[in-house]
Protein backbone atom coordinates (compact mmCIF):
# COMPACT_ATOMS: atom_id res chain seq x y z
CA UNK A 1 0.00 0.00 0.00
CA UNK A 2 1.43 3.43 -0.98
CA UNK A 3 1.68 6.18 1.63
CA UNK A 4 1.95 9.93 1.02
CA UNK A 5 3.10 11.45 4.28
CA UNK A 6 4.43 14.65 2.74
CA UNK A 7 1.22 15.26 0.80
CA UNK A 8 -0.78 14.84 4.03
CA UNK A 9 1.34 17.41 5.78
CA UNK A 10 0.88 19.90 2.88
CA UNK A 11 -2.90 19.53 3.03
CA UNK A 12 -2.87 19.95 6.80
CA UNK A 13 -0.70 23.07 6.52
CA UNK A 14 -3.05 24.66 3.95
CA UNK A 15 -6.08 23.96 6.17
CA UNK A 16 -4.34 25.45 9.21
CA UNK A 17 -3.40 28.62 7.27
CA UNK A 18 -6.97 29.06 6.07
CA UNK A 19 -8.30 28.71 9.64
CA UNK A 20 -5.81 31.24 11.01
CA UNK A 21 -6.64 33.68 8.19
CA UNK A 22 -10.36 33.38 8.91
CA UNK A 23 -9.78 33.99 12.61
CA UNK A 24 -7.71 37.11 11.96
CA UNK A 25 -10.19 38.75 9.60
CA UNK A 26 -12.70 39.86 12.30
CA UNK A 27 -9.87 41.19 14.46
CA UNK A 28 -8.43 43.18 11.58
CA UNK A 29 -11.78 44.85 10.87
CA UNK A 30 -12.67 45.58 14.51
CA UNK A 31 -13.34 49.21 15.29
CA UNK A 32 -11.23 51.15 17.86
CA UNK A 33 -14.25 51.22 20.20
CA UNK A 34 -14.60 47.45 20.04
CA UNK A 35 -10.89 46.96 20.76
CA UNK A 36 -11.14 49.34 23.69
CA UNK A 37 -14.11 47.41 25.10
CA UNK A 38 -12.21 44.16 24.79
CA UNK A 39 -9.21 45.66 26.57
CA UNK A 40 -11.39 46.86 29.44
CA UNK A 41 -13.01 43.42 29.70
CA UNK A 42 -9.57 41.80 29.96
CA UNK A 43 -8.56 44.24 32.70
CA UNK A 44 -11.76 43.44 34.59
CA UNK A 45 -10.97 39.73 34.30
CA UNK A 46 -7.47 40.30 35.73
CA UNK A 47 -8.98 42.23 38.63
CA UNK A 48 -11.34 39.35 39.36
CA UNK A 49 -8.42 36.91 39.49
CA UNK A 50 -6.48 39.22 41.81
CA UNK A 51 -9.47 39.55 44.11
CA UNK A 52 -9.66 35.78 44.51
CA UNK A 53 -6.18 35.83 46.01
CA UNK A 54 -7.39 37.82 49.00
CA UNK A 55 -10.66 35.94 49.49
CA UNK A 56 -11.37 34.28 52.85
CA UNK A 57 -10.76 30.56 53.38
CA UNK A 58 -13.39 28.14 52.14
CA UNK A 59 -14.88 25.89 54.82
CA UNK A 60 -14.83 22.22 53.84
CA UNK A 61 -15.06 18.73 55.29
CA UNK A 62 -11.73 16.87 55.08
CA UNK A 63 -13.61 13.57 54.86
CA UNK A 64 -15.10 14.62 51.53
CA UNK A 65 -13.33 14.39 48.18
CA UNK A 66 -11.87 17.64 46.84
CA UNK A 67 -12.26 17.79 43.08
CA UNK A 68 -11.24 21.32 42.22
CA UNK A 69 -7.55 21.33 43.09
CA UNK A 70 -5.11 18.45 43.17
CA UNK A 71 -2.32 20.70 44.51
CA UNK A 72 -3.99 21.51 47.83
CA UNK A 73 -1.88 20.53 50.87
CA UNK A 74 -3.88 19.61 53.99
CA UNK A 75 -2.38 19.76 57.48
CA UNK A 76 -4.01 18.37 60.65
CA UNK A 77 -3.20 20.55 63.65
CA UNK A 78 -3.66 19.94 67.38
CA UNK A 79 -3.38 22.81 69.88
CA UNK A 80 -2.97 22.32 73.63
CA UNK A 81 -2.51 24.56 76.67
CA UNK A 82 0.22 24.27 79.35
CA UNK A 83 -1.91 21.62 81.14
CA UNK A 84 -2.04 19.49 78.00
CA UNK A 85 -5.72 20.27 77.49
CA UNK A 86 -7.13 20.65 73.98
CA UNK A 87 -7.71 24.22 72.79
CA UNK A 88 -10.74 24.55 70.53
CA UNK A 89 -12.54 27.55 69.06
CA UNK A 90 -9.57 29.08 67.23
CA UNK A 91 -10.14 30.74 63.85
CA UNK A 92 -8.30 30.65 60.54
CA UNK A 93 -6.53 33.96 61.26
CA UNK A 94 -4.91 32.39 64.34
CA UNK A 95 -2.74 30.13 62.16
CA UNK A 96 0.27 30.79 59.94
CA UNK A 97 1.70 28.10 57.65
CA UNK A 98 5.30 28.03 56.44
CA UNK A 99 6.72 25.67 53.82
CA UNK A 100 10.51 25.65 53.59
CA UNK A 101 10.46 28.91 55.62
CA UNK A 102 8.15 30.65 53.12
CA UNK A 103 4.74 31.70 54.44
CA UNK A 104 1.78 30.19 52.57
CA UNK A 105 -1.77 31.46 52.18
CA UNK A 106 -4.34 29.34 54.04
CA UNK A 107 -7.26 28.90 51.63
CA UNK A 108 -9.33 26.26 53.44
CA UNK A 109 -10.03 25.84 57.14
CA UNK A 110 -12.08 23.32 59.11
CA UNK A 111 -12.53 22.21 62.71
CA UNK A 112 -15.24 19.61 62.17
CA UNK A 113 -15.38 16.02 63.39
CA UNK A 114 -15.13 13.80 60.31
CA UNK A 115 -15.01 10.02 59.76
CA UNK A 116 -11.60 8.46 60.38
CA UNK A 117 -9.88 5.28 59.20
CA UNK A 118 -7.95 3.92 62.18
CA UNK A 119 -5.52 1.04 62.59
CA UNK A 120 -4.80 -0.32 66.08
CA UNK A 121 -1.30 -1.81 66.45
CA UNK A 122 -1.43 -4.07 69.53
CA UNK A 123 1.67 -5.49 71.23
CA UNK A 124 1.16 -9.12 72.33
CA UNK A 125 4.83 -9.88 72.99
CA UNK A 126 5.95 -11.66 76.14
CA UNK A 127 6.97 -8.45 77.89
CA UNK A 128 3.30 -7.35 77.84
CA UNK A 129 2.13 -10.32 79.94
CA UNK A 130 1.30 -8.24 83.04
CA UNK A 131 -0.03 -5.28 81.02
CA UNK A 132 -2.21 -6.80 78.31
CA UNK A 133 -5.42 -6.73 80.40
CA UNK A 134 -5.31 -2.96 80.90
CA UNK A 135 -4.14 -2.49 77.32
CA UNK A 136 -7.30 -4.26 76.11
CA UNK A 137 -9.38 -1.96 78.33
CA UNK A 138 -7.60 1.02 76.79
CA UNK A 139 -8.43 -0.15 73.27
CA UNK A 140 -12.08 -0.60 74.21
CA UNK A 141 -12.18 2.89 75.69
CA UNK A 142 -10.63 4.27 72.52
CA UNK A 143 -13.29 2.54 70.40
CA UNK A 144 -15.99 4.22 72.47
CA UNK A 145 -14.95 7.61 71.06
CA UNK A 146 -15.69 6.36 67.53
CA UNK A 147 -18.30 7.67 65.13
CA UNK A 148 -20.63 5.34 63.19
CA UNK A 149 -18.79 6.20 59.93
CA UNK A 150 -15.36 5.29 61.34
CA UNK A 151 -13.61 2.13 60.23
CA UNK A 152 -10.94 0.12 62.06
CA UNK A 153 -8.47 -2.65 61.47
CA UNK A 154 -6.30 -4.54 63.97
CA UNK A 155 -2.65 -5.56 63.69
CA UNK A 156 -1.32 -7.74 66.49
CA UNK A 157 2.34 -8.54 66.89
CA UNK A 158 4.88 -10.45 68.92
CA UNK A 159 7.82 -11.97 67.03
CA UNK A 160 5.82 -11.46 63.83
CA UNK A 161 3.20 -8.95 62.77
CA UNK A 162 -0.22 -10.20 61.71
CA UNK A 163 -3.33 -8.57 60.28
CA UNK A 164 -5.86 -9.82 62.82
CA UNK A 165 -8.80 -7.93 61.32
CA UNK A 166 -9.23 -6.05 58.06
CA UNK A 167 -11.27 -2.83 57.95
CA UNK A 168 -14.55 -3.13 59.82
CA UNK A 169 -17.16 -0.93 61.47
CA UNK A 170 -17.81 -3.59 64.14
CA UNK A 171 -16.06 -2.62 67.36
CA UNK A 172 -17.47 -5.76 68.99
CA UNK A 173 -15.67 -7.97 66.47
CA UNK A 174 -12.36 -6.26 67.21
CA UNK A 175 -12.85 -6.69 70.95
CA UNK A 176 -13.55 -10.40 70.50
CA UNK A 177 -10.41 -10.88 68.43
CA UNK A 178 -8.26 -9.10 71.03
CA UNK A 179 -9.55 -11.46 73.73
CA UNK A 180 -8.28 -14.48 71.78
CA UNK A 181 -4.68 -13.25 71.70
CA UNK A 182 -2.19 -14.30 74.41
CA UNK A 183 1.12 -12.50 75.03
CA UNK A 184 4.25 -14.45 74.11
CA UNK A 185 7.49 -14.21 72.16
CA UNK A 186 9.68 -11.35 71.08
CA UNK A 187 8.79 -7.89 69.67
CA UNK A 188 8.53 -7.00 65.97
CA UNK A 189 7.24 -3.46 66.45
CA UNK A 190 8.70 -2.01 63.25
CA UNK A 191 7.21 -4.79 61.14
CA UNK A 192 3.82 -4.09 62.74
CA UNK A 193 4.00 -0.38 61.89
CA UNK A 194 4.95 -1.27 58.32
CA UNK A 195 2.00 -3.66 58.04
CA UNK A 196 -0.35 -1.04 59.50
CA UNK A 197 0.72 1.66 57.04
CA UNK A 198 0.44 -0.81 54.15
CA UNK A 199 -3.10 -1.75 55.20
CA UNK A 200 -4.02 1.94 55.42
CA UNK A 201 -3.71 2.22 51.63
CA UNK A 202 -7.14 0.58 51.43
CA UNK A 203 -8.80 3.15 53.72
CA UNK A 204 -12.10 4.71 52.67
CA UNK A 205 -11.78 7.94 54.70
CA UNK A 206 -9.49 10.88 53.96
CA UNK A 207 -8.44 11.23 57.60
CA UNK A 208 -6.26 8.34 58.80
CA UNK A 209 -4.46 7.39 62.00
CA UNK A 210 -2.61 4.53 63.67
CA UNK A 211 -2.80 3.90 67.42
CA UNK A 212 0.14 1.88 68.81
CA UNK A 213 -0.25 0.12 72.17
CA UNK A 214 3.17 -1.17 73.21
CA UNK A 215 5.80 -1.19 75.91
CA UNK A 216 8.26 0.06 73.31
CA UNK A 217 11.38 -1.36 71.77
CA UNK A 218 11.98 -3.80 68.95
CA UNK A 219 14.12 -6.92 68.90
CA UNK A 220 12.77 -9.04 66.05
CA UNK A 221 11.82 -6.98 62.98
CA UNK A 222 12.94 -7.42 59.39
CA UNK A 223 12.57 -3.69 58.74
CA UNK A 224 14.87 -1.16 60.39
CA UNK A 225 14.24 2.33 61.76
CA UNK A 226 15.30 4.06 58.54
CA UNK A 227 12.82 1.99 56.51
CA UNK A 228 9.96 2.86 58.83
CA UNK A 229 10.78 6.55 59.14
CA UNK A 230 10.88 6.87 55.35
CA UNK A 231 7.52 5.09 55.03
CA UNK A 232 5.98 7.23 57.78
CA UNK A 233 7.07 10.40 55.97
CA UNK A 234 5.50 9.16 52.74
CA UNK A 235 2.20 8.05 54.31
CA UNK A 236 -0.50 10.64 54.95
CA UNK A 237 -1.33 9.04 58.31
CA UNK A 238 -1.03 10.33 61.86
CA UNK A 239 0.61 8.03 64.39
CA UNK A 240 -0.23 8.01 68.09
CA UNK A 241 1.28 5.71 70.68
CA UNK A 242 0.53 4.69 74.25
CA UNK A 243 3.92 3.82 75.73
CA UNK A 244 3.49 1.29 78.54
CA UNK A 245 7.08 1.45 79.72
CA UNK A 246 8.71 -0.42 82.57
CA UNK A 247 10.47 1.70 85.20
CA UNK A 248 13.96 2.60 83.99
CA UNK A 249 15.63 0.32 86.53
CA UNK A 250 13.77 -2.70 85.14
CA UNK A 251 14.72 -2.17 81.51
CA UNK A 252 17.55 -4.72 81.62
CA UNK A 253 17.07 -5.67 78.02
CA UNK A 254 18.68 -5.05 74.65
CA UNK A 255 19.76 -1.60 73.40
CA UNK A 256 16.91 -1.75 70.87
CA UNK A 257 14.36 -2.19 73.63
CA UNK A 258 15.94 0.55 75.71
CA UNK A 259 15.58 2.83 72.68
CA UNK A 260 11.85 2.07 72.44
CA UNK A 261 10.55 5.33 73.95
CA UNK A 262 12.79 7.42 71.67
CA UNK A 263 11.74 5.46 68.61
CA UNK A 264 8.03 5.90 69.31
CA UNK A 265 8.48 9.62 69.95
CA UNK A 266 10.32 10.19 66.68
CA UNK A 267 7.92 8.31 64.40
CA UNK A 268 4.79 9.81 65.96
CA UNK A 269 5.95 13.43 66.14
CA UNK A 270 6.89 13.62 62.46
CA UNK A 271 3.24 12.85 61.62
CA UNK A 272 1.66 15.39 63.99
CA UNK A 273 0.81 12.73 66.55
CA UNK A 274 2.61 12.03 69.82
CA UNK A 275 3.37 9.48 72.52
CA UNK A 276 1.46 9.31 75.78
CA UNK A 277 3.62 7.61 78.39
CA UNK A 278 1.86 5.53 81.04
CA UNK A 279 3.27 5.30 84.55
CA UNK A 280 0.28 3.59 86.13
CA UNK A 281 -1.59 0.83 84.31
CA UNK A 282 -4.87 2.12 85.69
CA UNK A 283 -4.35 5.32 83.65
CA UNK A 284 -4.36 3.43 80.35
CA UNK A 285 -8.10 3.67 79.53
CA UNK A 286 -8.26 7.40 80.23
CA UNK A 287 -5.22 8.09 78.04
CA UNK A 288 -6.65 6.08 75.16
CA UNK A 289 -9.92 8.01 75.46
CA UNK A 290 -7.94 11.27 75.43
CA UNK A 291 -6.26 10.30 72.15
CA UNK A 292 -9.66 9.54 70.66
CA UNK A 293 -10.94 12.97 71.66
CA UNK A 294 -7.83 14.63 70.26
CA UNK A 295 -8.44 13.09 66.86
CA UNK A 296 -11.98 14.54 66.98
CA UNK A 297 -10.86 18.06 67.84
CA UNK A 298 -8.20 18.94 65.29
CA UNK A 299 -7.99 21.87 62.92
CA UNK A 300 -7.40 21.16 59.23
CA UNK A 301 -5.55 23.84 57.26
CA UNK A 302 -5.39 23.77 53.47
CA UNK A 303 -3.00 25.76 51.30
CA UNK A 304 -1.72 25.77 47.73
CA UNK A 305 2.09 25.45 47.92
CA UNK A 306 3.87 28.39 46.31
CA UNK A 307 6.54 25.94 45.12
CA UNK A 308 4.83 24.34 42.11
CA UNK A 309 7.70 22.00 41.22
CA UNK A 310 6.76 18.32 41.02
CA UNK A 311 10.23 17.16 42.04
CA UNK A 312 9.39 14.50 44.69
CA UNK A 313 11.47 16.39 47.24
CA UNK A 314 10.80 16.74 50.96
CA UNK A 315 9.03 19.99 51.90
CA UNK A 316 9.36 21.12 55.51
CA UNK A 317 6.14 22.46 57.07
CA UNK A 318 5.86 24.60 60.18
CA UNK A 319 2.68 25.91 61.83
CA UNK A 320 2.83 29.04 63.97
CA UNK A 321 0.09 30.57 66.06
CA UNK A 322 -1.27 34.08 66.35
CA UNK A 323 -2.93 33.25 69.64
CA UNK A 324 -5.78 35.45 70.86
CA UNK A 325 -4.86 37.85 73.63
CA UNK A 326 -5.23 36.55 77.14
CA UNK A 327 -4.36 32.93 76.40
CA UNK A 328 -1.32 31.23 78.00
CA UNK A 329 1.50 29.84 75.84
CA UNK A 330 0.08 27.16 73.55
CA UNK A 331 1.66 24.08 71.97
CA UNK A 332 1.09 23.09 68.34
CA UNK A 333 1.36 19.58 66.89
CA UNK A 334 1.40 18.95 63.13
CA UNK A 335 3.32 16.88 60.63
CA UNK A 336 6.81 18.11 59.90
CA UNK A 337 6.53 17.96 56.12
CA UNK A 338 5.58 15.98 53.03
CA UNK A 339 7.03 14.77 49.75
CA UNK A 340 6.09 16.82 46.69
CA UNK A 341 4.42 14.91 43.86
CA UNK A 342 6.76 13.49 41.24
CA UNK A 343 4.60 14.30 38.18
Secondary structure, DSSP 8 states (H G I E B T S, - for coil): ----HHHHHHHHHHHHHHHHHHHHHHHHT--HHHHHHHHHHHHHHHHHHHHHHT---EE--TTS---S-TTEEEEEEEEE-TTS-B-----GGGEEEEETTEEE-EEEEE-----EEEEEEEE-SGGGTTTHHHHHHHHHHHHTT--TT-EEEEEEESSSEEEEEEEES-HHHHHHHHHT----S---HHHHHHHHHHHGGG-SSSEEEEEEEE----SS-SS-HHHHHHHHHHS--EEEEEE----GGG--S-HHHHTHHHHHHHHHHTBT--EEE-SSGGGHHHHHHHHHHHHHS-EEEEEE-S-------EEEEEEEE---TT----EEE-B-EEE----
